[in-house]
Amino acid sequence: MPVRAVVAVYDAISYYLDHQEEIEVLIEQNRLERVMEKHRLELGEKGQLIPKK
């Protein structure tokens, strides 16, 4: 693995560890189920998102 790639991975892990709590909150808020609830959506027969009736 090139040195640049190793540095990028280290930086990403370091950033995550420094901001873990806020990142986990964002992940939870953006889960498909949460977004569907927020915008009153459901899955159609073919897997498409459609407004709830």
C-alpha atoms as one frame of an Amber mdcrd trajectory, in Angstrom:
protein
   0.000   0.000   0.000   1.427   3.418  -0.933   2.460   5.660   1.957  -0.160
   8.246   0.971  -2.923   5.670   1.315  -1.673   4.621   4.749  -1.637   8.244
   5.877  -5.189   8.756   4.560  -6.434   5.691   6.451  -4.710   6.859   9.630
  -6.233  10.337   9.243  -9.722   8.882   8.699  -9.471   6.661  11.778  -8.076
   9.512  13.841 -10.901  11.837  12.749 -13.510   9.188  13.547 -12.074   8.574
  17.007 -11.968  12.318  17.723 -15.593  12.801  16.561 -17.085   9.372  17.233
 -20.146  10.520  19.183 -21.327  13.065  16.622 -20.614  10.680  13.729 -22.640
   7.914  15.379 -25.554  10.346  15.869 -25.424  11.303  12.175 -25.313   7.652
  11.133 -28.370   6.878  13.252 -30.280   9.912  11.964 -29.581   8.944   8.351
 -30.549   5.281   8.536 -33.064   4.455   5.840 -35.755   3.608   8.381 -35.396
   7.001  10.097 -35.454   8.913   6.809 -38.539   6.991   5.697 -40.326   7.803
   8.965 -39.334  11.474   8.812 -40.580  11.902   5.245 -43.552   9.534   5.573
 -42.308   7.116   2.922 -42.771   3.394   2.386 -41.288   0.824   0.036 -43.253
  -0.004  -3.066 -43.496  -3.446  -4.665 -40.334  -2.910  -6.715 -38.360  -1.397
  -3.840 -38.983   2.222  -4.745 -39.735   4.829  -2.092 -43.275   6.182  -2.299
 -45.299   8.554  -0.080 -47.472   6.854   2.524 -51.197   6.972   1.840
